[in-house]
Amino acid sequence: MALLGIDLGTSSAKALVIDQDGRGLGNGAAEYTIDQPRPEWAEQSPDGWWQATIVAVRAAMTGLDRGSKEIAAIGLSGQMHGTILLDEAGAPLYPAVIWPDRRSQRQVEELTAAIGAQRLIRLAGSPLATGFQAPTIRWFQEERPALWSRVRTVLTPKDYLRWRLTGELAMEPSDGSGTLLLDVRKRAWSTELLAALDLNAGLLPPITHSTAVAGYLADGPAGQMGLPAGIPVVSGAADTACGQLGAGVVDEGALLLTISSGGQLVAPASKVQKLDLGGRLHTFCGPLEPTEDQSGWYQMAAILSAGLSLRWLRDQVFDLKGADAYQKMTATAEEAPPGANGLLFLPYLLGERTPHMDPHARGLFLGLTAAHGRAELVRSVMEGVALGCYDAYLVLAGVGVQPDHVIMAGGGASSALWRQIVADVFNLPVRPLVTQEQAALGAALLAGAGLDLFRPLAASREWARYRPAVEPQATAHDHYRRLLAIFRTAYQKHRQDFEEIGNLDEAR
């Protein structure tokens, strides 16, 4: 018997098959792109997600000893905050608007003013930001009223995938809290927030537990994936919440740093407390219901362009192709010393969340000279992402998060150089996860918990496996400590420039 976890990420769909002890039996992935029909927009095709999911699942099932009938349950994970609008027949009315999208800045400002910034944080645990579902809904209401009048269901990416798999509508608190429409303490839709948007609760799916069986694999999808129909599909959780489980980060005092498309720093919390009323952190519902022995929430600092910065360099600057492109880039970066020979990168390619909450922020190479080449460009991007993550971590530290080590996950954790840079910047040991697919692993774990095969908290602690710790180097840390001051000052010096240059673009 095996369990299947599916993670609908920003850049790709990933599928992971595991046994009851969390050991991997098969995996698969299929990429898709982010469409940008306008400069600040970010959209994806829901059908593109579906086709990639089929490819990923079929690849994961290849070579299983006893075939696809082994799968006992399916669990789901997915990118947070996105918005999919369905009509009466359950078909998408518009491409999915995903988390990097920045079209709704005016709606963010107006809703925040109407609700009250601190009231919003106390209710939803987080400030509003562009790309979140609440302001995106308001954008559709105001900018596409004819289309909005046809909407019958609003879903997040993971829950759209479940709709395709089972024909059933549901959501659970971790993804629900990422919409900024949920009362994070009550773990239920907030009547006050829905009223602020004049939003009918009937357009939103019912809230269920992450371990609840939310439906069964339907005949059509089963045939496309090469699986038997009728497999239970468990609700699952948002990718960050699933990543917590897959990384074993379930106890207060632990810190998870994920470098994937974006960068997330996650610390479990047993209560909704020490909210950052300055609006720089997010407090979201975790994947498990709160009990005496398990945390029901987590606090998160997030940067928008982590792995996406390196992908931008790969695709838009170097135009590198092939599965080994990243390995070639990081090997080149090793030729440059810490500090990239005086080249500093600000990774604000999509604006920034923590600590700036600034959709106008832009990327920046500072100190560029004719002597700099590929090695410095790559290393400075990797260092800029690590410095951005540390800048965000300082906000978590301000509310009492004090880890003694960092658990590193995501695609960035596969790079020995990036692991060392993170250890040197944070001045803490870094324990990299063995698997890069911790969100899919967490989804599979929830699938097994939904069948009562094991207790999810115990399984999370037992299944997480780490490579040897990477220790910080004192000389490199001292260099990065001084570089951090320049990094932080550079944003402040250019903040107004970023906004004005964006206004020039819009005026053309």
C-alpha positions as CSV (number, residue, x, y, z in Angstrom):
1,M,0.0,0.0,0.0
2,A,1.2,3.5,-0.9
3,L,0.2,7.1,-0.6
4,L,0.3,9.8,-3.3
5,G,1.0,13.4,-2.6
6,I,0.5,16.1,-5.3
7,D,1.9,19.6,-5.0
8,L,0.7,22.2,-7.4
9,G,3.6,24.7,-7.2
10,T,4.2,28.0,-8.9
11,S,6.6,26.6,-11.5
12,S,5.6,22.9,-11.7
13,A,3.3,20.2,-10.5
14,K,5.1,17.5,-8.5
15,A,3.9,14.0,-7.5
16,L,5.4,11.8,-4.9
17,V,4.5,8.2,-4.0
18,I,5.6,7.0,-0.6
19,D,5.1,3.9,1.6
20,Q,3.6,4.0,5.1
21,D,7.0,4.8,6.6
22,G,7.5,7.9,4.4
23,R,10.0,6.3,2.1
24,G,9.9,7.4,-1.5
25,L,8.8,4.9,-4.1
26,G,8.4,7.2,-7.1
27,N,8.3,10.9,-8.1
28,G,7.5,13.0,-11.1
29,A,7.2,16.7,-12.1
30,A,6.1,18.8,-15.0
31,E,6.8,22.5,-15.5
32,Y,4.5,25.3,-16.6
33,T,5.0,29.0,-17.1
34,I,3.7,32.2,-15.5
35,D,1.9,34.3,-18.1
36,Q,2.3,38.1,-17.9
37,P,-0.2,39.7,-20.3
38,R,0.6,43.1,-18.6
39,P,3.7,44.1,-16.7
40,E,2.4,43.6,-13.2
41,W,0.0,40.7,-13.9
42,A,0.7,37.0,-13.2
43,E,-1.6,34.4,-14.5
44,Q,-1.6,30.6,-15.2
45,S,-3.8,28.3,-17.1
46,P,-5.9,26.0,-14.8
47,D,-6.0,23.5,-17.6
48,G,-2.2,23.8,-17.9
49,W,-2.0,22.8,-14.2
50,W,-4.2,19.8,-14.9
51,Q,-2.2,18.6,-17.8
52,A,1.0,19.0,-15.8
53,T,-0.5,17.1,-12.9
54,I,-1.4,14.2,-15.2
55,V,2.2,14.0,-16.5
56,A,3.7,14.2,-13.0
57,V,1.4,11.5,-11.6
58,R,2.1,9.1,-14.4
59,A,5.8,9.7,-14.0
60,A,5.6,9.0,-10.3
61,M,3.7,5.8,-10.8
62,T,6.3,4.4,-13.3
63,G,8.1,1.4,-11.9
64,L,5.9,0.7,-8.9
65,D,6.2,-2.9,-8.1
66,R,2.5,-3.8,-7.9
67,G,1.1,-1.1,-10.1
68,S,-1.3,1.7,-9.5
69,K,-3.7,-0.3,-7.3
70,E,-1.3,0.2,-4.4
71,I,-2.4,3.8,-3.9
72,A,-4.6,4.0,-0.7
73,A,-5.2,7.8,-0.7
74,I,-4.2,11.0,-2.4
75,G,-3.3,14.2,-0.5
76,L,-3.0,17.7,-2.0
77,S,-0.8,20.7,-1.6
78,G,-0.7,23.9,-3.6
79,Q,0.6,27.4,-4.0
80,M,-1.2,29.9,-1.8
81,H,-3.4,33.0,-2.4
82,G,-4.4,32.4,-6.0
83,T,-7.9,32.9,-7.4
84,I,-9.8,30.7,-9.8
85,L,-13.3,31.8,-10.8
86,L,-15.8,29.1,-11.9
87,D,-19.1,29.5,-13.7
88,E,-22.3,27.6,-13.1
89,A,-21.0,24.6,-15.0
90,G,-17.7,24.5,-13.0
91,A,-15.6,25.8,-15.8
92,P,-13.0,28.6,-15.3
93,L,-14.1,32.0,-16.5
94,Y,-10.6,33.5,-16.5
95,P,-7.0,32.4,-16.1
96,A,-5.9,31.8,-12.6
97,V,-4.6,35.0,-11.0
98,I,-1.7,33.9,-8.8
99,W,0.3,35.2,-5.8
100,P,3.0,37.3,-7.7
101,D,0.2,39.3,-9.4
102,R,0.3,43.1,-8.5
103,R,-2.8,44.5,-10.3
104,S,-4.8,44.9,-7.1
105,Q,-2.7,47.5,-5.3
106,R,-5.5,50.1,-5.2
107,Q,-7.9,47.5,-3.9
108,V,-5.4,46.5,-1.2
109,E,-5.1,50.1,0.0
110,E,-8.9,50.7,-0.1
111,L,-9.9,47.5,1.7
112,T,-7.2,48.1,4.4
113,A,-8.5,51.6,5.0
114,A,-12.1,50.4,5.1
115,I,-11.5,47.6,7.5
116,G,-8.6,49.2,9.5
117,A,-5.1,47.9,9.2
118,Q,-4.8,46.6,12.7
119,R,-8.3,45.2,12.8
120,L,-7.6,43.3,9.6
121,I,-4.4,41.7,11.1
122,R,-6.3,40.8,14.4
123,L,-9.0,39.0,12.4
124,A,-7.1,37.5,9.5
125,G,-3.6,37.3,11.1
126,S,-2.0,39.1,8.2
127,P,-2.0,42.4,6.2
128,L,-3.5,42.4,2.8
129,A,-1.1,42.1,-0.1
130,T,-1.4,42.1,-3.9
131,G,-1.9,38.6,-5.2
132,F,-4.0,37.5,-2.2
133,Q,-7.5,36.4,-3.0
134,A,-9.4,39.1,-1.2
135,P,-8.1,42.1,-3.1
136,T,-8.1,40.0,-6.4
137,I,-11.8,39.4,-5.9
138,R,-12.4,43.1,-5.3
139,W,-10.4,43.8,-8.5
140,F,-12.8,41.6,-10.5
141,Q,-15.8,43.1,-8.9
142,E,-14.7,46.6,-9.9
143,E,-12.8,46.0,-13.2
144,R,-14.7,43.0,-14.7
145,P,-18.2,43.4,-13.3
146,A,-19.9,41.5,-16.2
147,L,-17.5,38.5,-15.7
148,W,-18.0,38.7,-11.9
149,S,-21.7,38.4,-12.3
150,R,-21.2,35.0,-13.8
151,V,-19.1,33.7,-10.9
152,R,-20.6,30.8,-8.9
153,T,-17.5,29.5,-7.1
154,V,-14.1,31.0,-6.0
155,L,-11.3,28.5,-5.4
156,T,-7.6,28.4,-4.6
157,P,-5.2,26.4,-6.8
158,K,-5.1,23.3,-4.7
159,D,-8.8,23.2,-4.3
160,Y,-9.3,23.6,-8.0
161,L,-7.2,20.6,-8.5
162,R,-9.4,18.6,-6.0
163,W,-12.4,19.8,-8.0
164,R,-10.9,18.3,-11.2
165,L,-10.0,15.1,-9.3
166,T,-13.3,14.5,-7.5
167,G,-16.0,17.0,-8.6
168,E,-16.3,18.0,-4.9
169,L,-15.8,21.5,-3.5
170,A,-13.9,22.1,-0.2
171,M,-11.3,24.2,1.5
172,E,-9.3,23.8,4.7
173,P,-8.0,26.4,7.1
174,S,-4.4,26.7,5.9
175,D,-5.4,27.7,2.4
176,G,-8.5,29.6,3.7
177,S,-6.3,31.8,5.9
178,G,-4.2,32.6,2.9
179,T,-7.2,34.2,1.1
180,L,-7.4,36.9,3.9
181,L,-11.1,36.0,4.2
182,L,-10.8,33.6,7.1
183,D,-10.9,34.4,10.9
184,V,-7.7,32.6,11.9
185,R,-8.8,32.1,15.5
186,K,-12.2,30.6,14.6
187,R,-10.8,28.8,11.5
188,A,-14.0,29.8,9.7
189,W,-15.0,32.4,7.1
190,S,-15.1,35.8,8.6
191,T,-18.5,37.5,8.3
192,E,-16.9,40.9,8.8
193,L,-14.4,40.4,6.0
194,L,-16.9,39.0,3.6
195,A,-19.2,42.0,4.3
196,A,-16.3,44.4,3.6
197,L,-16.1,42.8,0.1
198,D,-19.9,42.4,-0.3
199,L,-19.0,38.8,-0.9
200,N,-21.7,36.0,-0.7
201,A,-20.3,33.2,1.4
202,G,-22.1,30.8,-0.9
203,L,-19.3,31.5,-3.5
204,L,-16.7,30.0,-1.2
205,P,-16.3,26.3,-0.5
206,P,-17.1,24.8,2.9
207,I,-14.2,24.6,5.4
208,T,-13.1,21.1,6.4
209,H,-10.1,19.6,8.2
210,S,-6.8,19.0,6.3
211,T,-7.1,15.3,7.1
212,A,-10.7,14.9,6.1
213,V,-11.6,12.8,3.0
214,A,-13.1,15.5,0.7
215,G,-14.0,13.2,-2.2
216,Y,-13.0,10.2,-4.3
217,L,-11.1,10.0,-7.6
218,A,-13.6,10.2,-10.4
219,D,-13.6,7.9,-13.4
220,G,-12.4,10.4,-16.0
221,P,-9.4,11.8,-14.1
222,A,-8.5,8.2,-13.0
223,G,-8.3,7.1,-16.6
224,Q,-6.2,10.1,-17.6
225,M,-3.7,9.4,-14.7
226,G,-3.7,5.6,-15.1
227,L,-5.1,5.1,-11.6
228,P,-8.2,3.2,-10.4
229,A,-11.3,5.3,-9.7
230,G,-12.6,5.6,-6.1
231,I,-9.3,6.4,-4.3
232,P,-10.0,8.7,-1.3
233,V,-8.8,12.3,-1.9
234,V,-7.9,14.0,1.4
235,S,-8.3,17.8,1.8
236,G,-4.6,18.4,2.2
237,A,-3.1,21.9,2.9
238,A,-1.4,24.9,1.4
239,D,2.1,24.3,0.2
240,T,3.8,26.1,3.1
241,A,1.7,24.2,5.7
242,C,2.4,20.9,3.9
243,G,6.1,21.8,3.7
244,Q,6.1,22.2,7.5
245,L,5.0,18.6,7.9
246,G,7.3,17.3,5.3
247,A,10.3,19.1,6.9
248,G,9.4,18.0,10.5
249,V,9.0,21.6,11.6
250,V,6.1,21.1,14.0
251,D,7.5,22.3,17.3
252,E,7.9,25.9,18.5
253,G,11.5,27.1,18.3
254,A,12.1,25.5,14.9
255,L,12.7,27.6,11.8
256,L,12.1,26.4,8.2
257,L,13.6,28.3,5.3
258,T,12.3,27.3,2.0
259,I,13.9,28.6,-1.2
260,S,11.6,27.7,-4.0
261,S,10.0,30.2,-6.4
262,G,9.5,32.5,-3.5
263,G,11.2,32.3,-0.1
264,Q,9.4,31.5,3.1
265,L,10.6,31.5,6.7
266,V,8.2,29.6,8.9
267,A,8.0,29.2,12.7
268,P,5.2,27.1,14.3
269,A,3.0,28.9,16.9
270,S,0.7,27.3,19.5
271,K,-1.5,30.4,19.7
272,V,-2.4,33.4,17.7
273,Q,-0.3,35.8,19.6
274,K,2.5,38.3,19.2
275,L,0.9,39.5,16.0
276,D,3.1,42.0,14.1
277,L,0.6,44.9,13.9
278,G,3.1,46.7,11.7
279,G,1.9,44.4,8.9
280,R,5.2,42.7,7.9
281,L,4.4,39.1,9.0
282,H,1.7,36.6,8.2
283,T,0.1,34.4,10.8
284,F,-1.8,31.5,9.1
285,C,-3.5,28.4,10.1
286,G,-1.3,25.3,10.1
287,P,-2.1,21.9,8.6
288,L,-3.2,20.4,11.9
289,E,-6.0,21.3,14.3
290,P,-4.6,22.9,17.5
291,T,-4.4,20.6,20.5
292,E,-2.3,20.5,23.7
293,D,0.5,18.8,21.9
294,Q,0.4,20.3,18.4
295,S,0.6,23.9,17.1
296,G,-2.4,25.1,15.1
297,W,-0.8,28.1,13.4
298,Y,2.5,29.4,12.1
299,Q,4.1,32.7,11.6
300,M,5.7,33.4,8.2
301,A,8.0,36.0,6.7
302,A,8.0,35.8,2.9
303,I,10.0,37.2,0.0
304,L,8.6,37.1,-3.4
305,S,11.5,36.3,-5.7
306,A,13.9,33.7,-4.4
307,G,14.4,30.8,-6.8
308,L,12.5,33.0,-9.4
309,S,15.5,35.4,-9.3
310,L,17.9,32.6,-10.3
311,R,15.4,31.3,-12.9
312,W,15.2,34.9,-14.3
313,L,18.9,35.0,-14.6
314,R,18.9,31.5,-16.3
315,D,16.1,32.3,-18.8
316,Q,16.3,36.1,-19.5
317,V,20.0,36.8,-19.2
318,F,22.0,33.6,-19.8
319,D,19.3,31.8,-21.9
320,L,20.6,28.5,-20.6
321,K,18.8,25.3,-21.5
322,G,18.9,21.8,-20.2
323,A,18.3,20.0,-16.9
324,D,21.8,20.8,-15.7
325,A,21.5,24.6,-16.2
326,Y,21.4,25.4,-12.5
327,Q,24.3,23.1,-11.7
328,K,26.4,24.9,-14.3
329,M,25.4,28.3,-12.9
330,T,26.2,27.4,-9.3
331,A,29.5,25.8,-10.3
332,T,30.4,29.1,-12.0
333,A,29.3,31.1,-8.9
334,E,31.8,29.1,-6.8
335,E,34.6,30.9,-8.8
336,A,33.7,34.2,-7.0
337,P,34.4,34.8,-3.3
338,P,31.8,35.8,-0.7
339,G,30.6,39.3,-1.6
340,A,30.8,38.5,-5.4
341,N,33.8,40.8,-5.8
342,G,31.8,43.8,-4.8
343,L,28.5,43.1,-6.6
344,L,25.2,43.2,-4.6
345,F,21.8,42.2,-5.8
346,L,18.4,43.2,-4.4
347,P,15.9,40.4,-5.3
348,Y,12.8,42.6,-5.6
349,L,11.8,41.4,-9.1
350,L,8.2,41.1,-8.1
351,G,8.0,43.8,-5.5
352,E,8.5,42.6,-1.9
353,R,6.6,41.4,1.1
354,T,8.6,41.0,4.3
355,P,9.9,43.4,5.5
356,H,8.9,46.1,3.1
357,M,5.4,45.1,1.9
358,D,6.1,47.2,-1.2
359,P,4.7,46.2,-4.5
360,H,6.7,48.9,-6.2
361,A,10.1,47.6,-5.2
362,R,12.4,46.6,-8.1
363,G,15.5,44.4,-8.5
364,L,18.9,46.1,-8.5
365,F,22.5,45.2,-9.2
366,L,24.6,47.5,-7.1
367,G,28.4,47.9,-7.8
368,L,28.4,46.5,-11.3
369,T,31.7,47.0,-13.1
370,A,33.2,45.8,-16.4
371,A,35.3,43.3,-14.4
372,H,32.2,41.4,-13.3
373,G,31.1,38.3,-15.3
374,R,28.8,35.3,-15.0
375,A,30.4,34.1,-11.7
376,E,29.7,37.4,-9.9
377,L,26.2,37.7,-11.4
378,V,25.1,34.3,-10.2
379,R,26.8,34.5,-6.8
380,S,25.3,38.0,-6.2
381,V,21.8,36.7,-7.0
382,M,22.2,33.8,-4.6
383,E,23.6,36.0,-1.9
384,G,20.9,38.7,-2.5
385,V,18.2,36.1,-1.9
386,A,19.9,34.9,1.3
387,L,20.3,38.5,2.5
388,G,16.6,39.2,1.7
389,C,15.6,36.1,3.7
390,Y,17.7,37.2,6.6
391,D,16.2,40.7,6.4
392,A,12.8,39.1,6.6
393,Y,13.9,36.8,9.5
394,L,14.7,39.8,11.6
395,V,11.0,40.6,11.8
396,L,10.3,37.1,13.1
397,A,13.1,37.6,15.6
398,G,11.3,40.7,16.7
399,V,8.3,38.7,17.9
400,G,10.4,36.2,19.7
401,V,11.5,33.5,17.2
402,Q,14.9,32.4,18.3
403,P,16.1,29.2,16.5
404,D,19.3,27.5,17.2
405,H,19.5,26.1,13.6
406,V,17.8,26.5,10.2
407,I,16.1,23.7,8.4
408,M,16.5,24.5,4.7
409,A,14.1,23.1,2.0
410,G,13.1,23.7,-1.6
411,G,15.1,23.7,-4.7
412,G,17.7,26.0,-3.2
413,A,18.5,23.4,-0.6
414,S,19.9,21.2,-3.3
415,S,22.8,23.6,-3.9
416,A,25.8,23.1,-1.6
417,L,26.8,26.7,-2.3
418,W,23.5,28.2,-1.4
419,R,23.4,26.1,1.8
420,Q,26.8,27.5,2.8
421,I,25.7,31.1,1.9
422,V,22.6,30.7,4.1
423,A,24.6,29.3,7.0
424,D,27.1,32.2,6.7
425,V,24.5,34.9,6.4
426,F,22.3,33.6,9.3
427,N,25.4,32.5,11.4
428,L,23.5,29.3,12.3
429,P,23.9,25.7,11.4
430,V,21.8,24.7,8.3
431,R,20.2,21.3,8.2
432,P,19.2,20.7,4.6
433,L,16.3,18.3,3.9
434,V,17.1,15.2,1.9
435,T,14.0,15.6,-0.2
436,Q,13.2,18.7,-2.3
437,E,9.6,17.7,-2.3
438,Q,8.6,18.4,1.3
439,A,5.2,19.9,0.3
440,A,4.3,16.8,-1.7
441,L,5.6,14.6,1.2
442,G,3.4,16.6,3.6
443,A,0.4,16.1,1.3
444,A,1.0,12.4,1.3
445,L,1.4,12.4,5.1
446,L,-2.0,14.1,5.4
447,A,-3.5,11.4,3.0
448,G,-2.3,8.6,5.3
449,A,-3.5,10.5,8.4
450,G,-6.9,10.9,6.7
451,L,-7.2,7.1,6.7
452,D,-6.0,6.8,10.3
453,L,-2.9,5.0,9.3
454,F,-0.7,7.0,11.7
455,R,-0.7,10.1,13.8
456,P,0.5,13.0,11.6
457,L,2.6,14.8,14.3
458,A,4.6,11.6,15.0
459,A,4.9,10.8,11.4
460,S,6.2,14.3,10.6
461,R,9.0,14.0,13.2
462,E,9.9,10.5,12.0
463,W,9.8,11.0,8.3
464,A,11.8,14.2,8.0
465,R,15.4,13.3,6.9
466,Y,18.3,15.7,6.8
467,R,21.7,15.9,5.3
468,P,24.7,16.7,7.5
469,A,24.5,20.2,9.0
470,V,26.4,23.0,7.3
471,E,28.3,25.1,9.8
472,P,28.7,28.9,9.4
473,Q,32.2,30.3,8.6
474,A,33.1,33.2,10.9
475,T,35.1,35.2,8.2
476,A,32.3,34.9,5.6
477,H,29.6,35.8,8.2
478,D,31.5,39.0,9.2
479,H,31.6,40.0,5.5
480,Y,27.9,39.3,5.1
481,R,27.1,41.2,8.3
482,R,28.7,44.3,6.8
483,L,27.1,43.6,3.4
484,L,23.6,43.4,5.0
485,A,23.8,47.0,6.2
486,I,24.5,48.1,2.6
487,F,21.7,45.8,1.3
488,R,19.2,47.4,3.7
489,T,20.3,50.9,3.0
490,A,20.2,50.4,-0.7
491,Y,16.4,49.7,-0.6
492,Q,15.8,52.8,1.5
493,K,17.8,55.0,-0.8
494,H,16.0,53.8,-3.9
495,R,12.5,53.2,-2.6
496,Q,11.2,56.4,-4.2
497,D,13.1,55.7,-7.4
498,F,11.4,52.3,-7.7
499,E,7.9,53.9,-7.4
500,E,8.7,56.7,-9.8
501,I,10.2,54.4,-12.5
502,G,7.1,52.2,-12.2
503,N,4.9,55.3,-12.7
504,L,6.8,56.2,-15.8
505,D,6.2,52.7,-17.2
506,E,2.4,53.0,-16.5
507,A,2.3,56.4,-18.2
508,R,3.6,55.2,-21.5
